[in-house]
Amino acid sequence: MASELTPEYIATLRRLTGEQKLRTSFQLYWGARKLKAARVREQHPDWSEVQVQQRVKEIFMNGLA
């Protein structure tokens, strides 16, 4: 991704307020969790939603793929 950071993109990021940066980071984080949950459900269609969410929690807490 570093190669995609154009001066214009960096300038745009710098113009964001702290609140906007924080909101964006939360959106990215929760979006990533939703994507991972979808993948876990695909891999384990027999699991309950509780099991899926527990596995997603473990993955994010331990930095697993």
ChimeraX attribute file (.defattr): number of C-alpha atoms within 10 A of each C-alpha:
attribute: neighborCount
match mode: 1-to-1
recipient: residues
	/A:1	4
	/A:2	5
	/A:3	5
	/A:4	8
	/A:5	10
	/A:6	10
	/A:7	9
	/A:8	9
	/A:9	10
	/A:10	11
	/A:11	11
	/A:12	10
	/A:13	12
	/A:14	11
	/A:15	10
	/A:16	12
	/A:17	10
	/A:18	10
	/A:19	9
	/A:20	12
	/A:21	14
	/A:22	12
	/A:23	12
	/A:24	12
	/A:25	12
	/A:26	12
	/A:27	12
	/A:28	12
	/A:29	12
	/A:30	11
	/A:31	12
	/A:32	13
	/A:33	17
	/A:34	14
	/A:35	12
	/A:36	20
	/A:37	19
	/A:38	14
	/A:39	14
	/A:40	17
	/A:41	17
	/A:42	11
	/A:43	11
	/A:44	12
	/A:45	11
	/A:46	10
	/A:47	13
	/A:48	11
	/A:49	12
	/A:50	9
	/A:51	14
	/A:52	21
	/A:53	18
	/A:54	12
	/A:55	15
	/A:56	22
	/A:57	15
	/A:58	12
	/A:59	14
	/A:60	14
	/A:61	9
	/A:62	9
	/A:63	8
	/A:64	8
	/A:65	7
